[in-house]
Amino acid sequence: MLKAIHAQEDLAAARDKAHALVEKLEKMKLKAAADLVAKNIDQTLTYYHFPSKHWRRIRTNNPMERIIREIRRRTRVVGAFPDGESALMLVAARLRHAASTKWGARKYLNMELLNHRDYRESLVG
């Protein structure tokens, strides 16, 4: 149900879909869920204020999940660490490696789109 809200083409359509979802949840007697959606939906829709090419990357945390998955994979191989310092050293080494490789140098967002005239005017107006 929530994915349908974020699949909309613009902010107005997403808000309309959210209000429809709130009404649907209330009809299903899920008042707490309806209140939660109604209260917090605007916080989850802030990415609509950015250029549309950035939306998918802003609303997900896939890069962070990828790093965490890689660290988890490396720490499972070791099994038990002698102390917390050893685990921290392994995690720091993996993060340093990711930052120094081509993977760490990839651009996540094209910042030139934020300097585009249409976007800047939309912030003012």
Backbone as XML, in Angstrom:
<?xml version="1.0"?>
<chain id="A" units="angstrom">
  <residue number="1" name="MET">
    <atom name="N" x="0.815" y="-1.196" z="0.000"/>
    <atom name="CA" x="0.000" y="0.000" z="0.000"/>
    <atom name="C" x="0.860" y="1.261" z="0.000"/>
  </residue>
  <residue number="2" name="LEU">
    <atom name="N" x="1.926" y="1.259" z="0.804"/>
    <atom name="CA" x="2.767" y="2.448" z="0.882"/>
    <atom name="C" x="3.570" y="2.657" z="-0.391"/>
  </residue>
  <residue number="3" name="LYS">
    <atom name="N" x="3.952" y="1.578" z="-1.058"/>
    <atom name="CA" x="4.713" y="1.707" z="-2.300"/>
    <atom name="C" x="3.914" y="2.451" z="-3.358"/>
  </residue>
  <residue number="4" name="ALA">
    <atom name="N" x="2.609" y="2.300" z="-3.345"/>
    <atom name="CA" x="1.763" y="2.984" z="-4.328"/>
    <atom name="C" x="1.843" y="4.499" z="-4.161"/>
  </residue>
  <residue number="5" name="ILE">
    <atom name="N" x="2.034" y="4.962" z="-2.942"/>
    <atom name="CA" x="2.160" y="6.403" z="-2.694"/>
    <atom name="C" x="3.418" y="6.926" z="-3.372"/>
  </residue>
  <residue number="6" name="HIS">
    <atom name="N" x="4.519" y="6.216" z="-3.185"/>
    <atom name="CA" x="5.808" y="6.676" z="-3.703"/>
    <atom name="C" x="5.993" y="6.390" z="-5.188"/>
  </residue>
  <residue number="7" name="ALA">
    <atom name="N" x="5.056" y="5.723" z="-5.808"/>
    <atom name="CA" x="5.132" y="5.439" z="-7.247"/>
    <atom name="C" x="4.447" y="6.520" z="-8.079"/>
  </residue>
  <residue number="8" name="GLN">
    <atom name="N" x="3.925" y="7.541" z="-7.437"/>
    <atom name="CA" x="3.199" y="8.594" z="-8.149"/>
    <atom name="C" x="4.159" y="9.509" z="-8.906"/>
  </residue>
  <residue number="9" name="GLU">
    <atom name="N" x="3.635" y="10.223" z="-9.887"/>
    <atom name="CA" x="4.459" y="11.050" z="-10.761"/>
    <atom name="C" x="4.791" y="12.425" z="-10.190"/>
  </residue>
  <residue number="10" name="ASP">
    <atom name="N" x="4.012" y="12.900" z="-9.231"/>
    <atom name="CA" x="4.320" y="14.191" z="-8.630"/>
    <atom name="C" x="3.821" y="14.231" z="-7.189"/>
  </residue>
  <residue number="11" name="LEU">
    <atom name="N" x="4.166" y="15.308" z="-6.505"/>
    <atom name="CA" x="3.849" y="15.446" z="-5.086"/>
    <atom name="C" x="2.348" y="15.473" z="-4.831"/>
  </residue>
  <residue number="12" name="ALA">
    <atom name="N" x="1.600" y="16.179" z="-5.652"/>
    <atom name="CA" x="0.146" y="16.271" z="-5.453"/>
    <atom name="C" x="-0.513" y="14.900" z="-5.573"/>
  </residue>
  <residue number="13" name="ALA">
    <atom name="N" x="-0.106" y="14.135" z="-6.563"/>
    <atom name="CA" x="-0.671" y="12.791" z="-6.742"/>
    <atom name="C" x="-0.290" y="11.881" z="-5.579"/>
  </residue>
  <residue number="14" name="ALA">
    <atom name="N" x="0.923" y="12.035" z="-5.075"/>
    <atom name="CA" x="1.357" y="11.215" z="-3.940"/>
    <atom name="C" x="0.553" y="11.555" z="-2.688"/>
  </residue>
  <residue number="15" name="ARG">
    <atom name="N" x="0.304" y="12.838" z="-2.472"/>
    <atom name="CA" x="-0.503" y="13.238" z="-1.311"/>
    <atom name="C" x="-1.939" y="12.730" z="-1.438"/>
  </residue>
  <residue number="16" name="ASP">
    <atom name="N" x="-2.499" y="12.811" z="-2.642"/>
    <atom name="CA" x="-3.854" y="12.291" z="-2.869"/>
    <atom name="C" x="-3.910" y="10.801" z="-2.575"/>
  </residue>
  <residue number="17" name="LYS">
    <atom name="N" x="-2.906" y="10.074" z="-3.032"/>
    <atom name="CA" x="-2.853" y="8.627" z="-2.798"/>
    <atom name="C" x="-2.707" y="8.342" z="-1.301"/>
  </residue>
  <residue number="18" name="ALA">
    <atom name="N" x="-1.939" y="9.163" z="-0.601"/>
    <atom name="CA" x="-1.765" y="8.982" z="0.839"/>
    <atom name="C" x="-3.081" y="9.209" z="1.578"/>
  </residue>
  <residue number="19" name="HIS">
    <atom name="N" x="-3.821" y="10.237" z="1.189"/>
    <atom name="CA" x="-5.116" y="10.502" z="1.830"/>
    <atom name="C" x="-6.099" y="9.365" z="1.564"/>
  </residue>
  <residue number="20" name="ALA">
    <atom name="N" x="-6.054" y="8.817" z="0.361"/>
    <atom name="CA" x="-6.913" y="7.667" z="0.045"/>
    <atom name="C" x="-6.523" y="6.464" z="0.895"/>
  </residue>
  <residue number="21" name="LEU">
    <atom name="N" x="-5.228" y="6.290" z="1.112"/>
    <atom name="CA" x="-4.759" y="5.181" z="1.949"/>
    <atom name="C" x="-5.204" y="5.367" z="3.396"/>
  </residue>
  <residue number="22" name="VAL">
    <atom name="N" x="-5.134" y="6.590" z="3.894"/>
    <atom name="CA" x="-5.580" y="6.869" z="5.266"/>
    <atom name="C" x="-7.057" y="6.516" z="5.414"/>
  </residue>
  <residue number="23" name="GLU">
    <atom name="N" x="-7.872" y="6.913" z="4.450"/>
    <atom name="CA" x="-9.305" y="6.583" z="4.499"/>
    <atom name="C" x="-9.523" y="5.076" z="4.452"/>
  </residue>
  <residue number="24" name="LYS">
    <atom name="N" x="-8.755" y="4.391" z="3.625"/>
    <atom name="CA" x="-8.878" y="2.937" z="3.508"/>
    <atom name="C" x="-8.502" y="2.253" z="4.823"/>
  </residue>
  <residue number="25" name="LEU">
    <atom name="N" x="-7.429" y="2.736" z="5.458"/>
    <atom name="CA" x="-7.012" y="2.158" z="6.738"/>
    <atom name="C" x="-8.056" y="2.405" z="7.821"/>
  </residue>
  <residue number="26" name="GLU">
    <atom name="N" x="-8.665" y="3.579" z="7.804"/>
    <atom name="CA" x="-9.707" y="3.876" z="8.788"/>
    <atom name="C" x="-10.928" y="2.987" z="8.587"/>
  </residue>
  <residue number="27" name="LYS">
    <atom name="N" x="-11.284" y="2.712" z="7.330"/>
    <atom name="CA" x="-12.400" y="1.802" z="7.054"/>
    <atom name="C" x="-12.087" y="0.384" z="7.513"/>
  </residue>
  <residue number="28" name="MET">
    <atom name="N" x="-10.801" y="0.027" z="7.483"/>
    <atom name="CA" x="-10.381" y="-1.303" z="7.932"/>
    <atom name="C" x="-10.217" y="-1.353" z="9.456"/>
  </residue>
  <residue number="29" name="LYS">
    <atom name="N" x="-10.577" y="-0.231" z="10.125"/>
    <atom name="CA" x="-10.479" y="-0.097" z="11.580"/>
    <atom name="C" x="-9.031" y="-0.207" z="12.066"/>
  </residue>
  <residue number="30" name="LEU">
    <atom name="N" x="-8.131" y="0.346" z="11.284"/>
    <atom name="CA" x="-6.713" y="0.410" z="11.637"/>
    <atom name="C" x="-6.351" y="1.871" z="11.900"/>
  </residue>
  <residue number="31" name="LYS">
    <atom name="N" x="-6.998" y="2.431" z="12.927"/>
    <atom name="CA" x="-6.870" y="3.855" z="13.225"/>
    <atom name="C" x="-5.431" y="4.252" z="13.542"/>
  </residue>
  <residue number="32" name="ALA">
    <atom name="N" x="-4.714" y="3.421" z="14.298"/>
    <atom name="CA" x="-3.332" y="3.760" z="14.658"/>
    <atom name="C" x="-2.453" y="3.845" z="13.410"/>
  </residue>
  <residue number="33" name="ALA">
    <atom name="N" x="-2.635" y="2.905" z="12.492"/>
    <atom name="CA" x="-1.866" y="2.926" z="11.246"/>
    <atom name="C" x="-2.246" y="4.135" z="10.402"/>
  </residue>
  <residue number="34" name="ALA">
    <atom name="N" x="-3.527" y="4.454" z="10.348"/>
    <atom name="CA" x="-3.990" y="5.614" z="9.584"/>
    <atom name="C" x="-3.412" y="6.904" z="10.157"/>
  </residue>
  <residue number="35" name="ASP">
    <atom name="N" x="-3.405" y="7.017" z="11.479"/>
    <atom name="CA" x="-2.837" y="8.205" z="12.123"/>
    <atom name="C" x="-1.345" y="8.319" z="11.837"/>
  </residue>
  <residue number="36" name="LEU">
    <atom name="N" x="-0.652" y="7.201" z="11.864"/>
    <atom name="CA" x="0.784" y="7.188" z="11.604"/>
    <atom name="C" x="1.088" y="7.653" z="10.182"/>
  </residue>
  <residue number="37" name="VAL">
    <atom name="N" x="0.339" y="7.163" z="9.228"/>
    <atom name="CA" x="0.536" y="7.576" z="7.833"/>
    <atom name="C" x="0.192" y="9.052" z="7.673"/>
  </residue>
  <residue number="38" name="ALA">
    <atom name="N" x="-0.935" y="9.474" z="8.207"/>
    <atom name="CA" x="-1.365" y="10.868" z="8.062"/>
    <atom name="C" x="-0.368" y="11.833" z="8.696"/>
  </residue>
  <residue number="39" name="LYS">
    <atom name="N" x="0.167" y="11.457" z="9.834"/>
    <atom name="CA" x="1.074" y="12.334" z="10.566"/>
    <atom name="C" x="2.443" y="12.450" z="9.895"/>
  </residue>
  <residue number="40" name="ASN">
    <atom name="N" x="2.932" y="11.375" z="9.292"/>
    <atom name="CA" x="4.320" y="11.339" z="8.822"/>
    <atom name="C" x="4.503" y="11.299" z="7.313"/>
  </residue>
  <residue number="41" name="ILE">
    <atom name="N" x="3.438" y="11.325" z="6.547"/>
    <atom name="CA" x="3.587" y="11.145" z="5.103"/>
    <atom name="C" x="4.389" y="12.265" z="4.458"/>
  </residue>
  <residue number="42" name="ASP">
    <atom name="N" x="4.232" y="13.495" z="4.918"/>
    <atom name="CA" x="4.970" y="14.602" z="4.306"/>
    <atom name="C" x="6.478" y="14.448" z="4.475"/>
  </residue>
  <residue number="43" name="GLN">
    <atom name="N" x="6.906" y="13.848" z="5.574"/>
    <atom name="CA" x="8.338" y="13.622" z="5.781"/>
    <atom name="C" x="8.898" y="12.637" z="4.771"/>
  </residue>
  <residue number="44" name="THR">
    <atom name="N" x="8.090" y="11.679" z="4.350"/>
    <atom name="CA" x="8.580" y="10.683" z="3.400"/>
    <atom name="C" x="8.484" y="11.154" z="1.957"/>
  </residue>
  <residue number="45" name="LEU">
    <atom name="N" x="7.845" y="12.281" z="1.734"/>
    <atom name="CA" x="7.674" y="12.784" z="0.369"/>
    <atom name="C" x="8.592" y="13.958" z="0.037"/>
  </residue>
  <residue number="46" name="THR">
    <atom name="N" x="9.540" y="14.276" z="0.892"/>
    <atom name="CA" x="10.411" y="15.432" z="0.650"/>
    <atom name="C" x="11.255" y="15.288" z="-0.601"/>
  </residue>
  <residue number="47" name="TYR">
    <atom name="N" x="11.512" y="14.066" z="-1.029"/>
    <atom name="CA" x="12.339" y="13.887" z="-2.226"/>
    <atom name="C" x="11.669" y="14.456" z="-3.472"/>
  </residue>
  <residue number="48" name="TYR">
    <atom name="N" x="10.354" y="14.679" z="-3.436"/>
    <atom name="CA" x="9.661" y="15.270" z="-4.580"/>
    <atom name="C" x="10.083" y="16.721" z="-4.822"/>
  </residue>
  <residue number="49" name="HIS">
    <atom name="N" x="10.747" y="17.354" z="-3.862"/>
    <atom name="CA" x="11.199" y="18.729" z="-4.023"/>
    <atom name="C" x="12.510" y="18.812" z="-4.803"/>
  </residue>
  <residue number="50" name="PHE">
    <atom name="N" x="13.100" y="17.674" z="-5.135"/>
    <atom name="CA" x="14.343" y="17.616" z="-5.888"/>
    <atom name="C" x="14.039" y="17.255" z="-7.340"/>
  </residue>
  <residue number="51" name="PRO">
    <atom name="N" x="15.020" y="17.383" z="-8.235"/>
    <atom name="CA" x="14.790" y="16.974" z="-9.631"/>
    <atom name="C" x="14.370" y="15.506" z="-9.710"/>
  </residue>
  <residue number="52" name="SER">
    <atom name="N" x="13.508" y="15.201" z="-10.648"/>
    <atom name="CA" x="12.940" y="13.848" z="-10.732"/>
    <atom name="C" x="13.997" y="12.774" z="-10.963"/>
  </residue>
  <residue number="53" name="LYS">
    <atom name="N" x="15.114" y="13.124" z="-11.565"/>
    <atom name="CA" x="16.183" y="12.142" z="-11.772"/>
    <atom name="C" x="16.834" y="11.721" z="-10.458"/>
  </residue>
  <residue number="54" name="HIS">
    <atom name="N" x="16.659" y="12.499" z="-9.403"/>
    <atom name="CA" x="17.236" y="12.178" z="-8.098"/>
    <atom name="C" x="16.289" y="11.380" z="-7.203"/>
  </residue>
  <residue number="55" name="TRP">
    <atom name="N" x="15.016" y="11.333" z="-7.535"/>
    <atom name="CA" x="14.006" y="10.763" z="-6.636"/>
    <atom name="C" x="14.338" y="9.365" z="-6.165"/>
  </residue>
  <residue number="56" name="ARG">
    <atom name="N" x="14.633" y="8.469" z="-7.081"/>
    <atom name="CA" x="14.852" y="7.071" z="-6.704"/>
    <atom name="C" x="16.054" y="6.950" z="-5.766"/>
  </residue>
  <residue number="57" name="ARG">
    <atom name="N" x="17.075" y="7.712" z="-6.009"/>
    <atom name="CA" x="18.276" y="7.612" z="-5.186"/>
    <atom name="C" x="18.094" y="8.254" z="-3.814"/>
  </residue>
  <residue number="58" name="ILE">
    <atom name="N" x="17.265" y="9.274" z="-3.733"/>
    <atom name="CA" x="17.035" y="9.916" z="-2.443"/>
    <atom name="C" x="16.122" y="9.072" z="-1.559"/>
  </residue>
  <residue number="59" name="ARG">
    <atom name="N" x="15.094" y="8.489" z="-2.133"/>
    <atom name="CA" x="14.106" y="7.792" z="-1.307"/>
    <atom name="C" x="14.547" y="6.402" z="-0.865"/>
  </residue>
  <residue number="60" name="THR">
    <atom name="N" x="15.645" y="5.874" z="-1.406"/>
    <atom name="CA" x="16.139" y="4.558" z="-0.995"/>
    <atom name="C" x="17.490" y="4.707" z="-0.321"/>
  </residue>
  <residue number="61" name="ASN">
    <atom name="N" x="17.884" y="3.689" z="0.373"/>
    <atom name="CA" x="19.208" y="3.691" z="0.992"/>
    <atom name="C" x="20.017" y="2.485" z="0.503"/>
  </residue>
  <residue number="62" name="ASN">
    <atom name="N" x="19.886" y="2.157" z="-0.766"/>
    <atom name="CA" x="20.571" y="1.002" z="-1.332"/>
    <atom name="C" x="22.089" y="1.032" z="-1.176"/>
  </residue>
  <residue number="63" name="PRO">
    <atom name="N" x="22.773" y="2.169" z="-1.384"/>
    <atom name="CA" x="24.231" y="2.155" z="-1.204"/>
    <atom name="C" x="24.642" y="1.802" z="0.223"/>
  </residue>
  <residue number="64" name="MET">
    <atom name="N" x="23.921" y="2.339" z="1.194"/>
    <atom name="CA" x="24.232" y="2.026" z="2.587"/>
    <atom name="C" x="23.984" y="0.545" z="2.870"/>
  </residue>
  <residue number="65" name="GLU">
    <atom name="N" x="22.886" y="0.019" z="2.357"/>
    <atom name="CA" x="22.596" y="-1.402" z="2.550"/>
    <atom name="C" x="23.668" y="-2.272" z="1.916"/>
  </residue>
  <residue number="66" name="ARG">
    <atom name="N" x="24.197" y="-1.850" z="0.779"/>
    <atom name="CA" x="25.245" y="-2.611" z="0.102"/>
    <atom name="C" x="26.509" y="-2.653" z="0.948"/>
  </residue>
  <residue number="67" name="ILE">
    <atom name="N" x="26.882" y="-1.543" z="1.546"/>
    <atom name="CA" x="28.067" y="-1.499" z="2.405"/>
    <atom name="C" x="27.861" y="-2.379" z="3.629"/>
  </residue>
  <residue number="68" name="ILE">
    <atom name="N" x="26.705" y="-2.281" z="4.246"/>
    <atom name="CA" x="26.420" y="-3.094" z="5.434"/>
    <atom name="C" x="26.435" y="-4.574" z="5.089"/>
  </residue>
  <residue number="69" name="ARG">
    <atom name="N" x="25.882" y="-4.934" z="3.940"/>
    <atom name="CA" x="25.878" y="-6.337" z="3.510"/>
    <atom name="C" x="27.307" y="-6.851" z="3.308"/>
  </residue>
  <residue number="70" name="GLU">
    <atom name="N" x="28.173" y="-6.027" z="2.741"/>
    <atom name="CA" x="29.571" y="-6.417" z="2.525"/>
    <atom name="C" x="30.307" y="-6.583" z="3.853"/>
  </residue>
  <residue number="71" name="ILE">
    <atom name="N" x="30.073" y="-5.682" z="4.789"/>
    <atom name="CA" x="30.706" y="-5.789" z="6.108"/>
    <atom name="C" x="30.202" y="-7.033" z="6.830"/>
  </residue>
  <residue number="72" name="ARG">
    <atom name="N" x="28.915" y="-7.289" z="6.762"/>
    <atom name="CA" x="28.347" y="-8.483" z="7.401"/>
    <atom name="C" x="28.947" y="-9.756" z="6.804"/>
  </residue>
  <residue number="73" name="ARG">
    <atom name="N" x="29.115" y="-9.771" z="5.493"/>
    <atom name="CA" x="29.697" y="-10.934" z="4.824"/>
    <atom name="C" x="31.128" y="-11.173" z="5.306"/>
  </residue>
  <residue number="74" name="ARG">
    <atom name="N" x="31.904" y="-10.117" z="5.454"/>
    <atom name="CA" x="33.295" y="-10.252" z="5.904"/>
    <atom name="C" x="33.394" y="-10.668" z="7.368"/>
  </residue>
  <residue number="75" name="THR">
    <atom name="N" x="32.518" y="-10.143" z="8.203"/>
    <atom name="CA" x="32.600" y="-10.482" z="9.629"/>
    <atom name="C" x="32.109" y="-11.894" z="9.911"/>
  </residue>
  <residue number="76" name="ARG">
    <atom name="N" x="31.190" y="-12.407" z="9.109"/>
    <atom name="CA" x="30.718" y="-13.784" z="9.312"/>
    <atom name="C" x="31.815" y="-14.800" z="9.030"/>
  </residue>
  <residue number="77" name="VAL">
    <atom name="N" x="32.700" y="-14.490" z="8.113"/>
    <atom name="CA" x="33.807" y="-15.390" z="7.798"/>
    <atom name="C" x="34.702" y="-15.568" z="9.020"/>
  </residue>
  <residue number="78" name="VAL">
    <atom name="N" x="34.929" y="-14.476" z="9.742"/>
    <atom name="CA" x="35.795" y="-14.528" z="10.921"/>
    <atom name="C" x="35.126" y="-15.306" z="12.042"/>
  </residue>
  <residue number="79" name="GLY">
    <atom name="N" x="33.843" y="-15.149" z="12.205"/>
    <atom name="CA" x="33.134" y="-15.837" z="13.283"/>
    <atom name="C" x="33.155" y="-15.005" z="14.543"/>
  </residue>
  <residue number="80" name="ALA">
    <atom name="N" x="33.998" y="-15.391" z="15.494"/>
    <atom name="CA" x="34.085" y="-14.677" z="16.769"/>
    <atom name="C" x="35.357" y="-13.833" z="16.793"/>
  </residue>
  <residue number="81" name="PHE">
    <atom name="N" x="35.219" y="-12.590" z="17.161"/>
    <atom name="CA" x="36.370" y="-11.701" z="17.272"/>
    <atom name="C" x="36.911" y="-11.755" z="18.694"/>
  </residue>
  <residue number="82" name="PRO">
    <atom name="N" x="38.232" y="-11.632" z="18.865"/>
    <atom name="CA" x="38.790" y="-11.655" z="20.222"/>
    <atom name="C" x="38.336" y="-10.463" z="21.065"/>
  </residue>
  <residue number="83" name="ASP">
    <atom name="N" x="38.146" y="-9.317" z="20.412"/>
    <atom name="CA" x="37.655" y="-8.134" z="21.123"/>
    <atom name="C" x="36.992" y="-7.188" z="20.124"/>
  </residue>
  <residue number="84" name="GLY">
    <atom name="N" x="36.372" y="-6.163" z="20.645"/>
    <atom name="CA" x="35.669" y="-5.206" z="19.794"/>
    <atom name="C" x="36.605" y="-4.435" z="18.882"/>
  </residue>
  <residue number="85" name="GLU">
    <atom name="N" x="37.833" y="-4.246" z="19.343"/>
    <atom name="CA" x="38.822" y="-3.521" z="18.543"/>
    <atom name="C" x="39.123" y="-4.257" z="17.233"/>
  </residue>
  <residue number="86" name="SER">
    <atom name="N" x="39.183" y="-5.574" z="17.294"/>
    <atom name="CA" x="39.448" y="-6.380" z="16.091"/>
    <atom name="C" x="38.317" y="-6.230" z="15.079"/>
  </residue>
  <residue number="87" name="ALA">
    <atom name="N" x="37.090" y="-6.263" z="15.554"/>
    <atom name="CA" x="35.942" y="-6.098" z="14.661"/>
    <atom name="C" x="35.957" y="-4.709" z="14.037"/>
  </residue>
  <residue number="88" name="LEU">
    <atom name="N" x="36.264" y="-3.705" z="14.837"/>
    <atom name="CA" x="36.314" y="-2.336" z="14.337"/>
    <atom name="C" x="37.399" y="-2.179" z="13.274"/>
  </residue>
  <residue number="89" name="MET">
    <atom name="N" x="38.549" y="-2.824" z="13.486"/>
    <atom name="CA" x="39.636" y="-2.741" z="12.505"/>
    <atom name="C" x="39.218" y="-3.364" z="11.176"/>
  </residue>
  <residue number="90" name="LEU">
    <atom name="N" x="38.526" y="-4.497" z="11.225"/>
    <atom name="CA" x="38.069" y="-5.150" z="9.995"/>
    <atom name="C" x="37.059" y="-4.274" z="9.252"/>
  </residue>
  <residue number="91" name="VAL">
    <atom name="N" x="36.122" y="-3.707" z="9.978"/>
    <atom name="CA" x="35.110" y="-2.840" z="9.361"/>
    <atom name="C" x="35.771" y="-1.600" z="8.762"/>
  </residue>
  <residue number="92" name="ALA">
    <atom name="N" x="36.692" y="-0.984" z="9.498"/>
    <atom name="CA" x="37.377" y="0.211" z="8.994"/>
    <atom name="C" x="38.197" y="-0.113" z="7.749"/>
  </residue>
  <residue number="93" name="ALA">
    <atom name="N" x="38.842" y="-1.273" z="7.738"/>
    <atom name="CA" x="39.623" y="-1.676" z="6.565"/>
    <atom name="C" x="38.720" y="-1.855" z="5.351"/>
  </residue>
  <residue number="94" name="ARG">
    <atom name="N" x="37.562" y="-2.441" z="5.561"/>
    <atom name="CA" x="36.630" y="-2.656" z="4.445"/>
    <atom name="C" x="36.103" y="-1.321" z="3.910"/>
  </residue>
  <residue number="95" name="LEU">
    <atom name="N" x="35.810" y="-0.390" z="4.816"/>
    <atom name="CA" x="35.332" y="0.929" z="4.394"/>
    <atom name="C" x="36.427" y="1.706" z="3.658"/>
  </residue>
  <residue number="96" name="ARG">
    <atom name="N" x="37.678" y="1.595" z="4.138"/>
    <atom name="CA" x="38.792" y="2.246" z="3.444"/>
    <atom name="C" x="38.952" y="1.682" z="2.040"/>
  </residue>
  <residue number="97" name="HIS">
    <atom name="N" x="38.830" y="0.358" z="1.928"/>
    <atom name="CA" x="38.947" y="-0.282" z="0.614"/>
    <atom name="C" x="37.840" y="0.206" z="-0.329"/>
  </residue>
  <residue number="98" name="ALA">
    <atom name="N" x="36.625" y="0.269" z="0.162"/>
    <atom name="CA" x="35.506" y="0.722" z="-0.677"/>
    <atom name="C" x="35.709" y="2.169" z="-1.118"/>
  </residue>
  <residue number="99" name="ALA">
    <atom name="N" x="36.233" y="3.003" z="-0.212"/>
    <atom name="CA" x="36.436" y="4.414" z="-0.535"/>
    <atom name="C" x="37.565" y="4.612" z="-1.538"/>
  </residue>
  <residue number="100" name="SER">
    <atom name="N" x="38.545" y="3.714" z="-1.543"/>
    <atom name="CA" x="39.704" y="3.887" z="-2.416"/>
    <atom name="C" x="39.531" y="3.248" z="-3.792"/>
  </residue>
  <residue number="101" name="THR">
    <atom name="N" x="38.514" y="2.449" z="-3.987"/>
    <atom name="CA" x="38.321" y="1.782" z="-5.273"/>
    <atom name="C" x="37.403" y="2.594" z="-6.170"/>
  </residue>
  <residue number="102" name="LYS">
    <atom name="N" x="37.203" y="2.099" z="-7.369"/>
    <atom name="CA" x="36.302" y="2.740" z="-8.327"/>
    <atom name="C" x="34.893" y="2.840" z="-7.743"/>
  </residue>
  <residue number="103" name="TRP">
    <atom name="N" x="34.504" y="1.836" z="-6.953"/>
    <atom name="CA" x="33.179" y="1.827" z="-6.343"/>
    <atom name="C" x="32.989" y="3.029" z="-5.427"/>
  </residue>
  <residue number="104" name="GLY">
    <atom name="N" x="34.038" y="3.417" z="-4.708"/>
    <atom name="CA" x="33.949" y="4.552" z="-3.798"/>
    <atom name="C" x="33.974" y="5.896" z="-4.494"/>
  </residue>
  <residue number="105" name="ALA">
    <atom name="N" x="34.429" y="5.920" z="-5.741"/>
    <atom name="CA" x="34.536" y="7.179" z="-6.470"/>
    <atom name="C" x="33.315" y="7.457" z="-7.343"/>
  </residue>
  <residue number="106" name="ARG">
    <atom name="N" x="32.372" y="6.553" z="-7.373"/>
    <atom name="CA" x="31.189" y="6.733" z="-8.215"/>
    <atom name="C" x="30.340" y="7.894" z="-7.714"/>
  </residue>
  <residue number="107" name="LYS">
    <atom name="N" x="29.786" y="8.632" z="-8.644"/>
    <atom name="CA" x="28.872" y="9.712" z="-8.269"/>
    <atom name="C" x="27.503" y="9.112" z="-8.021"/>
  </residue>
  <residue number="108" name="TYR">
    <atom name="N" x="26.922" y="9.489" z="-6.928"/>
    <atom name="CA" x="25.602" y="8.975" z="-6.604"/>
    <atom name="C" x="24.510" y="9.869" z="-7.174"/>
  </residue>
  <residue number="109" name="LEU">
    <atom name="N" x="24.744" y="11.172" z="-7.119"/>
    <atom name="CA" x="23.775" y="12.139" z="-7.645"/>
    <atom name="C" x="24.491" y="13.115" z="-8.573"/>
  </residue>
  <residue number="110" name="ASN">
    <atom name="N" x="23.834" y="13.525" z="-9.617"/>
    <atom name="CA" x="24.356" y="14.535" z="-10.518"/>
    <atom name="C" x="23.985" y="15.902" z="-9.946"/>
  </residue>
  <residue number="111" name="MET">
    <atom name="N" x="24.944" y="16.543" z="-9.314"/>
    <atom name="CA" x="24.667" y="17.809" z="-8.636"/>
    <atom name="C" x="24.414" y="18.964" z="-9.606"/>
  </residue>
  <residue number="112" name="GLU">
    <atom name="N" x="24.780" y="18.794" z="-10.859"/>
    <atom name="CA" x="24.506" y="19.828" z="-11.857"/>
    <atom name="C" x="23.007" y="20.076" z="-11.990"/>
  </residue>
  <residue number="113" name="LEU">
    <atom name="N" x="22.209" y="19.053" z="-11.760"/>
    <atom name="CA" x="20.755" y="19.223" z="-11.856"/>
    <atom name="C" x="20.227" y="20.198" z="-10.807"/>
  </residue>
  <residue number="114" name="LEU">
    <atom name="N" x="20.926" y="20.287" z="-9.667"/>
    <atom name="CA" x="20.492" y="21.213" z="-8.616"/>
    <atom name="C" x="20.792" y="22.662" z="-8.992"/>
  </residue>
  <residue number="115" name="ASN">
    <atom name="N" x="21.751" y="22.860" z="-9.880"/>
    <atom name="CA" x="22.079" y="24.210" z="-10.331"/>
    <atom name="C" x="21.239" y="24.638" z="-11.524"/>
  </residue>
  <residue number="116" name="HIS">
    <atom name="N" x="20.442" y="23.751" z="-12.029"/>
    <atom name="CA" x="19.619" y="24.051" z="-13.200"/>
    <atom name="C" x="18.616" y="25.148" z="-12.856"/>
  </residue>
  <residue number="117" name="ARG">
    <atom name="N" x="18.399" y="26.040" z="-13.789"/>
    <atom name="CA" x="17.538" y="27.206" z="-13.567"/>
    <atom name="C" x="16.118" y="26.831" z="-13.139"/>
  </residue>
  <residue number="118" name="ASP">
    <atom name="N" x="15.518" y="25.829" z="-13.796"/>
    <atom name="CA" x="14.141" y="25.439" z="-13.466"/>
    <atom name="C" x="14.029" y="24.979" z="-12.022"/>
  </residue>
  <residue number="119" name="TYR">
    <atom name="N" x="15.020" y="24.213" z="-11.556"/>
    <atom name="CA" x="14.984" y="23.721" z="-10.180"/>
    <atom name="C" x="15.121" y="24.875" z="-9.196"/>
  </residue>
  <residue number="120" name="ARG">
    <atom name="N" x="16.046" y="25.781" z="-9.452"/>
    <atom name="CA" x="16.262" y="26.903" z="-8.535"/>
    <atom name="C" x="15.040" y="27.806" z="-8.474"/>
  </residue>
  <residue number="121" name="GLU">
    <atom name="N" x="14.378" y="28.011" z="-9.605"/>
    <atom name="CA" x="13.164" y="28.829" z="-9.617"/>
    <atom name="C" x="12.029" y="28.153" z="-8.866"/>
  </residue>
  <residue number="122" name="SER">
    <atom name="N" x="11.982" y="26.828" z="-8.901"/>
    <atom name="CA" x="10.920" y="26.116" z="-8.186"/>
    <atom name="C" x="11.089" y="26.245" z="-6.677"/>
  </residue>
  <residue number="123" name="LEU">
    <atom name="N" x="12.327" y="26.425" z="-6.210"/>
    <atom name="CA" x="12.552" y="26.613" z="-4.779"/>
    <atom name="C" x="12.074" y="27.981" z="-4.318"/>
  </residue>
  <residue number="124" name="VAL">
    <atom name="N" x="12.263" y="28.973" z="-5.151"/>
    <atom name="CA" x="11.873" y="30.339" z="-4.811"/>
    <atom name="C" x="10.374" y="30.522" z="-4.938"/>
  </residue>
  <residue number="125" name="GLY">
    <atom name="N" x="9.803" y="30.013" z="-6.019"/>
    <atom name="CA" x="8.383" y="30.246" z="-6.305"/>
    <atom name="C" x="7.514" y="29.220" z="-5.806"/>
  </residue>
</chain>
